[in-house]
Amino acid sequence: MNNEYRQIFDTISQGLVLVDRDMVVTDWNRWMEMHSNISASEIIGKQLFAFFPALEQKRSFIRAVKCAFSFGSFGYFSQKLHGYIFPFRNPHTGFELFPQMQQHCSLGPLRDVDGQINRLFITVQDVTEFVLYEHRLTEMTRIDSLTGLYNRRFLAQRLEEEMLRCKRHGHALSLMMIDIDHFKQINDTHGHLCGDTVLRHISRTLRDMFRKSDVVARFGGEEFVCMLPETSLDMAVILAERCRENIANSKPACANKQLTVTISIGVTNISTRETTDSLLKRADDAMYQAKISGRNCCVILPSHASSSSGLS
């Protein structure tokens, strides 16, 4: 490789690797050195798989290599399908979401003066920042900005999907509708900033109490909905009581004051002929009954002929 091409090879802002038919590395640019912590002198002359054994087990990669040597074709590995080819540490922010660098990769044939394919090139492009940006945009469409919980739109989508799954397999699904008691009074007495503090406090408490498979969403204003897949009505009632007690016993601080906050909860479960609207309405009716029953309590409205597990 002459000096001009060498300069390009070593200063380009993506990884470039050259391998022969035995997958022995014949060149390894500085970008690859920097992100792999493997120097060119260490890896050149050795098989790529000795340093990255998982690649040898990756069928799509091996298939692309064989096609490139046999037919002169090119292979592409998008981040959306593969995440990454080389397990490099994420050098950007968002490490907790993507510990490994997200990559677009490609490979293709290199022909000699006689037109024979004796080597391949592999490119590695770091697209982690783009993936993080895309992730944040997606989160903005489904996360409530004040509370950090899922929003009503995302809840509706997930509830419809989960109901179809439960009906197909006969699994249990329960729902809680939660309302903060006397929330207008909190806003009127202590101000809207304190109201926001209470909303965030209750949101954190609810989020910490449920599983990752559950969906806890801000339904609107001071109302929340908790969707509980694979949860019987009996278990949902136990969880609802635990939520109510935890909120009543906690004291969110605002303007140097500790506030006493309670919630009213309606609990129901799915039936065989259920719609999302009917399920939400029954949970809302149960929550309304809790309100008129004195607040700071749970009311259960089971689906017709409900059993404690599965669909009714």
C-alpha positions as CSV (number, residue, x, y, z in Angstrom):
1,M,0.0,0.0,0.0
2,N,1.6,3.3,-1.1
3,N,2.0,6.2,1.2
4,E,-1.1,8.2,0.1
5,Y,-3.4,5.2,0.5
6,R,-1.8,4.4,3.8
7,Q,-2.6,7.8,5.1
8,I,-6.2,7.4,4.1
9,F,-6.4,3.9,5.5
10,D,-5.1,5.0,8.9
11,T,-6.9,8.4,9.3
12,I,-10.4,7.5,8.0
13,S,-13.0,7.6,10.8
14,Q,-14.2,4.0,10.5
15,G,-12.7,0.6,10.9
16,L,-10.9,-1.1,8.0
17,V,-9.7,-4.7,8.1
18,L,-8.2,-6.8,5.3
19,V,-8.2,-10.6,5.5
20,D,-7.1,-13.4,3.2
21,R,-8.9,-16.6,2.3
22,D,-7.9,-18.2,5.6
23,M,-9.4,-15.2,7.5
24,V,-5.8,-14.2,8.5
25,V,-5.6,-10.5,9.0
26,T,-3.3,-8.7,6.6
27,D,-4.1,-5.1,7.6
28,W,-5.7,-3.4,10.6
29,N,-6.1,0.3,10.6
30,R,-5.7,2.7,13.5
31,W,-9.4,3.1,14.1
32,M,-9.6,-0.7,14.8
33,E,-6.6,-0.4,17.1
34,M,-8.1,2.4,19.1
35,H,-11.5,0.7,19.6
36,S,-10.4,-2.9,20.0
37,N,-7.3,-2.2,22.1
38,I,-5.5,-4.7,19.8
39,S,-2.5,-3.3,17.9
40,A,-1.9,-4.0,14.3
41,S,1.4,-5.8,15.2
42,E,-0.6,-8.1,17.5
43,I,-3.2,-9.2,15.1
44,I,-1.7,-9.0,11.6
45,G,-0.6,-12.5,10.5
46,K,-3.1,-14.2,12.8
47,Q,-6.6,-15.5,12.1
48,L,-9.4,-13.0,12.9
49,F,-11.3,-15.7,14.7
50,A,-8.5,-16.2,17.3
51,F,-9.3,-12.7,18.6
52,F,-13.1,-12.7,17.9
53,P,-14.3,-16.3,18.2
54,A,-18.0,-15.3,18.2
55,L,-17.6,-14.3,14.5
56,E,-16.9,-17.8,13.5
57,Q,-20.3,-18.9,15.0
58,K,-22.2,-16.0,13.3
59,R,-23.8,-17.7,10.3
60,S,-24.7,-14.5,8.5
61,F,-21.1,-13.4,8.7
62,I,-19.7,-16.7,7.5
63,R,-22.2,-16.9,4.7
64,A,-21.3,-13.4,3.5
65,V,-17.6,-14.2,3.6
66,K,-18.1,-17.4,1.5
67,C,-20.3,-15.5,-1.0
68,A,-17.7,-12.7,-1.3
69,F,-14.9,-15.2,-2.1
70,S,-17.0,-17.4,-4.4
71,F,-19.1,-14.8,-6.3
72,G,-17.5,-11.5,-5.6
73,S,-20.6,-10.3,-3.8
74,F,-20.9,-7.7,-1.0
75,G,-22.3,-8.2,2.4
76,Y,-24.0,-5.6,4.7
77,F,-24.7,-5.9,8.4
78,S,-27.2,-3.2,9.6
79,Q,-27.3,-2.2,13.3
80,K,-31.1,-2.9,13.4
81,L,-30.6,-6.6,12.6
82,H,-27.2,-7.3,14.1
83,G,-26.5,-4.6,16.7
84,Y,-22.8,-5.0,16.2
85,I,-20.2,-7.3,14.6
86,F,-17.2,-6.5,16.7
87,P,-17.8,-6.3,20.5
88,F,-16.2,-2.9,21.1
89,R,-17.0,-0.9,24.2
90,N,-19.5,2.0,23.6
91,P,-17.3,5.1,23.7
92,H,-20.3,7.5,24.0
93,T,-22.9,8.4,26.5
94,G,-25.8,6.0,27.0
95,F,-23.6,3.1,28.1
96,E,-26.4,1.7,30.3
97,L,-28.6,1.3,27.2
98,F,-25.9,0.1,24.8
99,P,-22.8,-1.2,26.6
100,Q,-21.4,-2.2,23.1
101,M,-20.7,0.2,20.3
102,Q,-23.6,-0.1,17.7
103,Q,-22.3,-0.7,14.2
104,H,-23.1,-0.7,10.5
105,C,-20.6,-3.1,8.9
106,S,-19.9,-4.3,5.4
107,L,-17.5,-6.6,3.6
108,G,-16.5,-7.2,0.0
109,P,-13.9,-8.7,-2.3
110,L,-10.5,-7.3,-3.2
111,R,-9.2,-8.4,-6.6
112,D,-5.6,-8.6,-7.6
113,V,-4.2,-7.6,-11.0
114,D,-5.4,-10.8,-12.5
115,G,-8.9,-10.3,-11.3
116,Q,-8.6,-13.0,-8.7
117,I,-10.3,-12.6,-5.3
118,N,-7.7,-13.4,-2.6
119,R,-8.6,-11.0,0.1
120,L,-11.7,-9.3,1.6
121,F,-12.1,-5.9,3.2
122,I,-14.3,-5.4,6.2
123,T,-15.6,-1.9,7.3
124,V,-16.9,-0.9,10.7
125,Q,-18.9,2.3,11.2
126,D,-19.8,3.5,14.7
127,V,-23.5,4.5,14.7
128,T,-24.0,4.5,18.5
129,E,-24.9,8.2,18.7
130,F,-27.5,7.9,15.9
131,V,-29.0,4.8,17.6
132,L,-29.1,6.7,21.0
133,Y,-30.8,9.7,19.3
134,E,-33.4,7.4,17.6
135,H,-34.0,5.7,21.0
136,R,-34.6,9.0,22.7
137,L,-37.1,10.0,19.9
138,T,-38.9,6.8,20.4
139,E,-39.0,7.2,24.1
140,M,-40.5,10.7,23.7
141,T,-43.5,9.3,21.9
142,R,-44.3,6.9,24.7
143,I,-43.0,8.4,27.9
144,D,-44.9,11.1,29.9
145,S,-42.4,13.9,30.4
146,L,-43.4,14.9,33.9
147,T,-43.6,11.5,35.6
148,G,-41.3,9.4,33.5
149,L,-44.1,6.7,33.3
150,Y,-45.5,5.4,30.0
151,N,-48.1,7.7,28.5
152,R,-51.8,6.9,27.6
153,R,-51.0,6.3,23.9
154,F,-48.4,3.6,24.7
155,L,-50.7,2.0,27.3
156,A,-53.5,1.7,24.8
157,Q,-51.2,0.0,22.3
158,R,-49.7,-2.4,24.8
159,L,-53.1,-3.2,26.4
160,E,-54.6,-4.1,23.0
161,E,-51.6,-6.4,22.3
162,E,-51.7,-8.0,25.7
163,M,-55.4,-8.6,25.6
164,L,-55.1,-10.4,22.2
165,R,-52.3,-12.6,23.7
166,C,-54.3,-13.4,26.8
167,K,-57.4,-14.3,24.9
168,R,-55.4,-16.5,22.5
169,H,-53.7,-18.5,25.3
170,G,-56.2,-18.2,28.1
171,H,-53.9,-16.3,30.4
172,A,-54.7,-13.9,33.2
173,L,-54.6,-10.2,32.9
174,S,-55.6,-7.6,35.6
175,L,-55.9,-3.9,35.6
176,M,-55.7,-1.2,38.2
177,M,-57.0,2.4,37.9
178,I,-55.5,4.7,40.4
179,D,-56.5,8.3,41.3
180,I,-54.8,10.7,43.8
181,D,-57.3,11.8,46.5
182,H,-58.0,15.5,46.8
183,F,-55.4,16.4,44.2
184,K,-57.0,19.7,43.4
185,Q,-56.9,20.6,47.0
186,I,-53.1,19.9,47.0
187,N,-52.7,22.2,44.0
188,D,-54.9,25.0,45.5
189,T,-53.3,24.9,48.9
190,H,-49.6,24.3,48.1
191,G,-49.3,25.3,44.5
192,H,-48.8,23.4,41.2
193,L,-45.1,22.8,41.8
194,C,-46.1,20.8,44.9
195,G,-48.7,19.0,42.8
196,D,-46.0,18.1,40.3
197,T,-43.8,16.8,43.2
198,V,-46.6,14.6,44.4
199,L,-47.2,13.2,40.9
200,R,-43.5,12.4,40.5
201,H,-43.4,10.9,44.0
202,I,-46.3,8.6,43.4
203,S,-44.9,7.7,39.9
204,R,-41.6,6.6,41.4
205,T,-43.4,4.6,44.1
206,L,-45.5,2.8,41.6
207,R,-42.7,2.1,39.2
208,D,-40.6,0.6,42.0
209,M,-43.3,-1.7,43.1
210,F,-44.1,-3.4,39.8
211,R,-42.3,-5.8,37.5
212,K,-40.6,-4.9,34.2
213,S,-43.3,-6.9,32.4
214,D,-46.0,-4.7,33.9
215,V,-47.0,-1.4,32.3
216,V,-47.5,1.6,34.7
217,A,-48.8,4.6,32.8
218,R,-50.1,8.1,33.5
219,F,-53.6,8.0,32.2
220,G,-54.3,11.7,32.5
221,G,-54.1,14.4,35.1
222,E,-53.7,12.6,38.5
223,E,-54.9,9.2,37.2
224,F,-52.6,6.2,36.6
225,V,-53.2,2.7,35.1
226,C,-51.3,-0.4,35.9
227,M,-51.6,-3.3,33.5
228,L,-50.6,-6.6,35.0
229,P,-50.0,-9.5,32.6
230,E,-50.1,-13.1,34.0
231,T,-51.6,-11.7,37.2
232,S,-54.8,-13.1,38.7
233,L,-57.5,-10.9,40.2
234,D,-56.6,-12.1,43.7
235,M,-53.0,-11.2,43.3
236,A,-53.8,-7.8,41.8
237,V,-55.9,-7.0,44.9
238,I,-53.0,-7.8,47.1
239,L,-50.7,-5.6,45.0
240,A,-53.3,-2.8,45.0
241,E,-53.5,-2.9,48.8
242,R,-49.8,-2.8,49.1
243,C,-49.7,0.3,46.8
244,R,-52.3,2.0,48.8
245,E,-50.5,1.4,52.1
246,N,-47.1,2.5,50.7
247,I,-48.5,5.7,49.3
248,A,-50.5,6.5,52.5
249,N,-47.4,5.9,54.7
250,S,-45.0,7.9,52.6
251,K,-44.6,11.6,53.1
252,P,-43.6,13.5,50.0
253,A,-41.7,16.7,50.9
254,C,-42.6,20.0,49.3
255,A,-41.9,23.6,50.4
256,N,-40.4,22.4,53.6
257,K,-43.6,20.5,54.4
258,Q,-44.3,16.8,54.5
259,L,-47.6,16.1,52.8
260,T,-50.0,13.2,53.5
261,V,-51.3,11.8,50.2
262,T,-53.7,8.9,49.6
263,I,-55.0,7.1,46.6
264,S,-58.2,5.3,45.5
265,I,-57.8,2.2,43.4
266,G,-60.2,0.2,41.2
267,V,-59.2,-3.3,40.3
268,T,-60.6,-5.6,37.6
269,N,-59.6,-8.4,35.3
270,I,-60.1,-9.5,31.7
271,S,-63.0,-11.6,30.3
272,T,-63.3,-13.6,27.1
273,R,-65.4,-11.0,25.3
274,E,-63.5,-8.0,26.6
275,T,-62.5,-4.9,24.7
276,T,-59.9,-2.4,25.8
277,D,-62.7,0.2,26.3
278,S,-64.8,-2.1,28.4
279,L,-61.9,-3.2,30.6
280,L,-60.8,0.4,31.2
281,K,-64.3,1.5,32.0
282,R,-64.8,-1.3,34.5
283,A,-61.6,-0.3,36.2
284,D,-62.7,3.3,36.2
285,D,-66.1,2.4,37.6
286,A,-64.4,0.5,40.4
287,M,-62.1,3.5,41.1
288,Y,-65.1,5.8,41.2
289,Q,-66.7,3.5,43.7
290,A,-63.6,3.7,45.9
291,K,-63.9,7.5,45.7
292,I,-67.5,7.6,46.9
293,S,-66.8,5.0,49.5
294,G,-64.5,7.4,51.4
295,R,-61.2,7.3,49.4
296,N,-57.9,5.7,50.4
297,C,-59.3,2.3,49.6
298,C,-59.5,-0.4,46.9
299,V,-62.7,-1.6,45.2
300,I,-62.8,-4.7,43.1
301,L,-65.1,-5.1,40.1
302,P,-64.4,-8.6,38.6
303,S,-65.4,-9.5,35.1
304,H,-68.6,-11.5,35.0
305,A,-68.3,-15.1,36.4
306,S,-64.7,-14.3,37.2
307,S,-62.3,-16.9,38.4
308,S,-59.1,-16.2,40.4
309,S,-56.9,-17.4,37.5
310,G,-57.1,-17.2,33.7
311,L,-59.9,-15.8,31.7
312,S,-63.5,-15.7,32.8
